[in-house]
Amino acid sequence: MKAPEDLRSHRWFGGDDLRNFSHRTRARQLGYEPEEHLGKPVIGILNTWSDINPCHQHLRERAEQVKRGVWQAGGFPLEFPVATLSETYQKPTPMLYRNLLAMETEELLRSYPVDGAVLMGGCDKTTPALLMGAASAGLPSIFVPAGPMLRGNWRGEVLGSGTDMWKYWDERRAGTIGDRELAELERGLARSPGHCMTMGTASTMTSAAEVLGLTLPGAASIPAVDSAHHRMAAASGARIVGMVWEDLTIAKILDERAYADAITTVLALGGSTNAVIHLIAMAGRSGISLSLKDFDEIARRVPVLANIRPGGDWLMEDFYYAGGLPGLLSRLTDLLHLDRVTVTGRPLADSLADARVHNDDVIRPRENPVASEGGVAVLHGNLAPGGAVIKHIAADPALLTHTGPAVVFDNYKDLKKRIDDPALGITADSVLVLRGSGPLGGPGMPEYGMLPIPAHLLEQGVRDMVRISDTRMSGTSYGACVLHVAPESHVGGPLALVRDGDLITLDVPSRTLRLQVDDAELERRLASWTAPAPRFERGYGALYAEHITQADEGCDFDFLARAGANPEPDAG
């Protein structure tokens, strides 16, 4: 156990020199008496609340509950507003800014008199960004997930945000619903604070944070507006104080076993393909090497047990009532490392001791899984030498082995302009290809990967096609969408060489993605290929372009991902 003079914040406040005197003086300026903070763990609360982020609109209130827990446990809370990454509004994509929030998190924790951190987020990129930065900073840290919103509702039908948005937008394009129905859907899809209540990227990544051991047990499944969420926030504030005294740093929690268990859980949840990129990046910050191979190997032995949209039938509120993540993990104990420590200071096994499942359709037993193998498949071949991914449990099974002619779009604007053009001759057998949308080309890999199906095919009843891109798609999306093709077309990856009419073969059972063009022809095409001009001339975008890695490497900045330590700042 630490003594008060061992606290990191003691270097700012506890000594007897000019700088310590200055720091105490400014604390008085803030209205704090010395006995309120001297000798107590100073807890930084990093809050991603903002007026433009609907997923986090309740986090201003939750921060007060976190503070209550910190005060009750004898700590001293300080709230830091940090960048909010709103999946809804930030363009071209918050993925462009994930590493910026990670940098901000790391440097705030490093440069201020903070002994431990409470990280508050939930919308897709905020969870990995906060955890990446905290892992690099190395302090005791606990994550408070924003929680899923309530179920949507329309004319008695339960709606899932994202998933049903895509579904009914296609129905409108097909002419099966009109403007009146669409206006009603606008009012019914998102009914409360909280992130998407499907198993999209938000629920996937907050669940990953929980199984990594960085939240209190059961925290990720609690609906945002449930009173249990208030209590969890306060309990998290109290627990971080104990973690500081125990010197339970994030590095003592995030080891190889934790990341292996996170992959296992994401796959059993039928989670978002975006988790592949984020977990690789997060592991890199912990000094642990993860690759697409790890995901594929684990996927072959992990069943999908969470029957949640878009790959299933239920929503996160149902998942919570059915037992939440502890309930799901209780059915995977033979696949997990139960002896590793979590933020509780105790082994993962202790967190699951009282876990129960209350609905066997929401959280399936092992003998009746949603799918016998994990919900994400990793593909390789001459079209994706660095790999690609597909969420095959959310696709039409008939398309998982398919060969068809390519119809190529050079970027998203080109796609929007031409997708409904009958002159393209697109049929249900065509393979739609979108390039120029990867980490550099997007920029930032926007969620364009669920390419729209042409209107004339929707009118004929077609609801899925093979679609291939070097970008991402929303975790709430569905369909036979091959994503994250690496290397991307913007750097001369094979996707840049595809031409209209080229045959492409997708074979998920054999985990292959091939362009049926011989190597000599591809070499000729590459020799005539011209690299696109840089998108950014200055600023953060230029920094991003100079240092971003490819999708199979986690899209982190190379200078942040590499090994090495930074010195602690001199507080004097």
N, C-alpha and C positions, 0 to 999 in steps of 0.2 A: 504493500500500500504506500502511496505517496504521502509525504508530509507537505504542509502548506508551502514551505520554502522550496519544494521541488517543483511546484507548479510553473508551467511555462510563463504564465502571466505575472509571476512574482518578479521576473526580470524587468518588467515595465513599472510595477507598482510598489515592490517591496523593499527596494534598496535605499541607500542613503547617499545619493548623489544628485546633481542638478537635474538630470533627466527624470529620475524617479519623482523628485519633487514636482517637476513640471507636469508629469502624467497625473499625479494625485490632484494637483491644482485644477487641471482640466476636467477631472472626474467630478470635482466639486462644482465646476461650471455647468456640468450636465445635470446637477441636482442630486448627486449621490454622496452620501456620507461614507467615510472610510470603512466603517464597520459593515456596510452593505456589500463590499466587494473584496476588501483585503483578506487574503488567506483563503479565499473561496475559488472554486473552479469557475473561470469565465467561459461561458458557453456562447459560441457564435451560432445564431439561427439564420441560416441562409434561405431566404423566402423568395420564391419565383412568382409571387402574386403580382397581378397587374390588372388594370381596367380592361385590357384587350385580350385577356386569356380566360375564356369561359370555364375551362377545365379547373382553373385555380382561383375562381372568384371567392371561394370560402377560406382561402389560406391566410388572409389577413386576420380573420377570427381565430383560425387554428393556431396561429403564431402566439396569440395571447394565452391559449391553453397550454402550449408548450412552455411558455414563460412561467405559468403557474406551477407546472411540474418542476421546473428548474429551481424556482424559489423554495418550493416545499422540500426539496432534497438538499438545500443548503448551497446552491450554486448562484451564479450571477449571470442573467441572460442579456445578450445584446443582439438585436435583430439587424441583419444586413440585407437590404434589397439587392437582388442580383438579376441578371438578364432573364426575361421571360420568353420562352420559345413557344409561341402559340402555333400549333399545327393548323389551326383554322385560318389565320390571317397572315402569317409571316411569309413573304415571298422573296426569292423563288421557292424557298423551302427552309424550315428551321434546321434541317440537316447541315446546311451551309454554316450554321452558327453553333452547332453542338460543341465544337472544339473551343469556340470563343467563351462559352459559359464554363467549360471545363478549365480553361486558363484562368478565368475570373475567380472561380471557386478555389483553385490551388493558391493563387497569389493573395487573395483575401485572407485565407487561413494562415498562410505563411507570414504575412506582413503585419497582422494585428495581434494584440495580446489575448489570444484565444487558446484555451486549453482543450476544448472539445467542440464538436460541431453537430448541429441538428440540420439535416438537409431536407427541404420541403419541396416536393415536386410530384409530377405524375404524368403530365402531357408528354407525349412520346419521347422527345429528345432530352427533356429535363432530367429524367432518371439517369440515363447513362452519363450525361454531361456532369451532373453533380457527383456521381460516384467515381468517375474518372479523375476529376479534380481532387476529390477527397483522398483517393488512393495515392495520388502523387504527393499530396501534402503530408499524409501519414499520421494525422492526429486521430484520437478516438472519435468515432463518427457514428451517428444513427440516422436512418432515413425514415421520414414520415410521408407515406404515400398519400396523394390527394384523394384516392378512392374513386370508384366508378359512379357515374350518375344513375339516377333512377331509370327504370324501363320506360321506353317510349310507348305511345298508344295512338292508334288511329282506327276509328270505327270498330272498336272492340278487338283489334289485332295488336298484339305486342310487337313493338318495333325495336330494332337494334341500331344505334347510331352508326353511321358509316355504311354498314352492311345493307340496311334497307334503303338508305339514300341511293346507293348505286342501283339497287334492284328497281326502285320505283322511278328513278330517272330514265332507266332503260324502258320501262313500261310506258312512260310518257312519250319517249321517242318512237316507240312502236305504235302509239295511238290508242293504247288500251285504257289510259286514264287521261284526264284533261286538267286544265288550270285550276278548277275548283278543288279537285282531289289533291293536287300539288300544294295548294295553299293550306289545306287542312294538314297535310303531312309536315309542312314547315312548322306548324304550331305543335306538332305531337312528337317529333323525333327526339328532341333534346329538352328535357323537362326540369332539370335541376343542375346545380353545380356538380362538378366531377368530370372525370375523363370518360372516354367511350366505354360503354358497358358491354361491349362485345369483347372477344379475345383478340383485340387489335394490339398494336404495339404498346399502348399505354398499360393495359392489363398484363400483357406479357412481361414487360420490363419491371413493373412494380412487383410482380410475382417472382421474377428472377432476383430482385433485390432481397425479397424475403427469404428465399431458399439459400441465397448466398450467406445469410445470417446477419443482414444489416438492418432488419426491422424487428419489432416485437412480433411474437408469433401471431399469425392470423391477420396482421395489419393490412396486407395488400388487398384483401377481399372485402373489407368493410365499405359499404356504400358511403359516399361523401357526406350525405346529410343525416346519416344514422347517428344517434347519440353515442353509440360505441366509438364513433370516429373522434368525437370530442375527448372521450376518456383515453383513447389510444394516444392522442397527441400529448395530453398531460403526462401520461405514463412514460412516453418517450423522453419528455423533458426531464423527468425525474431520473430515468435510467442513465442518461448520458453523464450525469453528475457522478454516479457510481462508476461508470466506465473510466472517467478521468482519474479518480482515486485509485482504481485498480490497474491503471495504465494498460487498459484493453484497447490497443490501437487497431486501426483498420487492417494493418498488415498481419496481425495475429488472427484475423478472421478470414481474409481473402487468400486462400492457398489453392493449390491444384485441385484438391478434393472439392472445394466450394464451387469452383467453376465447372467441374465435371457434373456436379449435382444440379447446377443451374441449367446446363444443356439438357440433362435428363428431364428436368421439370418443364422447360419450355417445350420440348418435344411431346411430353405426355399431355400438356395443355392444348396441343394443336396450335401453338403460338405463332406469332408473327414472324415472317421471314426477316424482318428488320433486326430481330434479336441476334441473328448470325453476325451481322456487322458490329452491333453494339457490344456483344460479349467478347468478340475478338479484340476490340479496342480496349475494353475495360480490363481484360486479362493482361494485355500488354502493359497497362499502367501498374499492374501488380507484379510485373516481371515474370509473367507466365505466358508461355507460347501456346496459343490456340490456333487451329486451322480448320478449314472446311472439312478436312479428313476426320477430325474429332466429331463433328456434328454427324457426319454420315455413318461413322462406326457406331455411335451411340443410338442413332435413329433406328438402326436395324434390330436392336434388342429392347427398345422401349415402346410400349403400346400407347395409343392415345386414349386417355380415360376421361378427359373433360369434354362433355357433350355441349359445347358452347359455340355460338355463331362466331365467325362465318363457316366453320367446319362442322358445326353441330346445330342443336335446336334451341338451347337455352341462353340465358344472359347472366352477367356477373352478379346481379342481385340474387338470382336463383342459386348460383354457385356459392355465395356467402351463406345462404340459409341451408344449403346442402352439406356444409362443413368447411367450406373455403379451402384455402391452400393446405392447411394442416390435414384436412380430410383427405385430399388427393395424395399428399405425401405419405399418409399412413398406409396407402395401398401400393407404395413403391419402396418400402423400407429396405428390401433386399438389393435395390439398385442404388442406394444412397450411402453416404459416409456419415453414419449417425454419431460418431465419436468426436466430430469436429466442433469447435466452440462457435457460439453466435454472440450477438450483442447482449444476450441475457447473462453471459459469463458461464453458461452451462452448455453441455453437449446438445446437438440438434435433437437427439433422441428424447431429451427431457421435454422439448417443445411439442413433441408428438405423442406424449404419454397419454393424454386425455382426448386425442383427436378422434372424431367419429364422422361417419358419412350418414346422412339422413335421407338421401334420395339417390337411389342406385341408377337412375337414368341420367341425372345431371353429372354425377361422378361415378363412372362405370366401374364395376368390379373387373379384375384382371381377366376373368373368364368370359367377359362380355364387353370387349373394348369397342370404342368407336372405330378404331383401326388397329391392326395388329402391329404396325410399325409406326414410328414417329411421324408427325405431320409434315415434316420438311425433308425434301430429298435434295442431295447435292449432285449436280451433273457436270460431266467433263466431256471433252471432244474437241474437234478442230475448230468449232465455233466458240468454244469457251475453254481455252487451254488453262486459264487461271481458275476456272470453275464458274458455276451459276447455281441458282437455287429455284425450287418450285414448291409451293405449298399444295401438294397433290391431293390432300384430303378435302380441299375446297374446290376441286376441279371436277369436270365431267370425266368419269373413269374411262369413257370411250376414247378420250383424247390423249391418254397417258402413253399410248403408243401410236404415233401419227407421223405420216410423211405428207408434205404439201408444198406448193409453190409459194415463194416469198413475195410479199407486197411490202415494199420498203418505204419508210418515211424518215427523212433526214433529221427532223427535230419535232418538237411538240407542236409548234405553229403549223408546220407542214401537215402533221397528222390532223389537226383540227380543221384545216382548210379543205383537205381532200378525202377524208375518211368516208364521206357519204356520196362520193362521186361514182355514179354507176359505170363510168367509162373505165374505171380501174379493173372491173371484172372480178371483184372479190366474191368468192363463194365460201361456203362453210368449211371447205377443205383448205382454204388459203392459210398461210402462216403470216400473221402481221408482225412486221419488224420495225421497231423504233430504235433509232440510234441518236447519237449526239446528246444524250441525256444522263451521262454517268457522273462520277465525282467531279471531273473537270468540265465535261461538256454541258452539264445541266444548266448552270453549275450546281453542285451539291446534291446530285441524285434526287430531283423532285419525285413526288409520288405519281408518276405518269405511267407506271408499268401495267396498270389495268386498262389497256388500250380499249377504246370504245368499239363495240361491234357496229358495223355499218347499219344504217336505219333500215335499208331494204331487207337485210337478213333478220333483224329484229321483228319486222312485220311478218316474216315467214315463220317465226317461232324459234329462231336460233338464239340461244342464250349463253353459249360458250364457244370459244375458238382458241386455237393455239396462238399465243402472243409472246414475243421475245423482245427483251430490251436490256440495255446496260444500266437501267435505273431501278428504282424501288417502286413498291406499291404500298398503299395503306394496309396495315394489318387487318383492317375491317373488310378488305376487299376479298374477292373470290374469283375463281376461274383458272383456266389452264395457262397461267402467266409465268413464263420463265424470266427470272430477274437477276440483277447483279452480274450480268455477263462480264467476265474479266479476262484480259484487260479491255477497257472500254474503247469504243470506236474513236473517241477524241484523241487517243494516243496511238492510234493505228492498230487497235485490236481487230480480230477477224470480222467483227460485226460491221466494220467500216467497208469491208470488201464485198458484202452481200449485194446482189443485184436482183431486180424484179425477175421472177420466174425461176430463180435457183431453187432446187429442191432442198428442204430442210427436214431432218428426221429427229423427232423427239422420242426417246425411249426411256421412260422413267424406271421401269423394272430393271433395265441394265444400266441406268444412271448415265446415259449418254445423250449428247446434243451434237449433231453433225450437219455440216454443210456439204451437200453432195456435189462438190466441185474439186477437181484434182489439185494436188499441191502446186504443180507447175503453173496452172492458171491463177491460183491465189498469189503466187509470187509475182506474176506479171501485173496483177491488179495492185498489189502493194507498191510495186516500183513506180506506178503512176499516181499513187495516192499523195495528196498534199495535206499537210497538217493544218488544222484551222488556226486562225489568228488568235492570240491571247484575248480573253474576254475582259480582263481587268488591267488597267494601266497603273493603278495606285491603290493605297489603302488596304483594308483587311482582305478584300478580294484578291489582291496581288499576293499577299502573304499566303493566303489559302492555296492559290494556284501553284506557288513555288514549293509547297511542303506537304500537300495532301497525298495520302497513299491510296491505293486501289481498294475496291470493295472486299476482295479476299484477304486484305491486310487490316481491315477495320476502319479505313478512312480517317485514321488519326493523323496528326501532323508528325512528320518524321522526327522532329526535334523534341517533341513531347513523349513519343513512344519509346525512345531509346533509353537504355539503362544509364544510371548515374544519379547522384544526389546533389542537391543544392544546399549551401550553408544556411544555417539559421541566421536571421537578421540580428544585428547588434542593437539591443534595445536601449543602450546608453548613448 
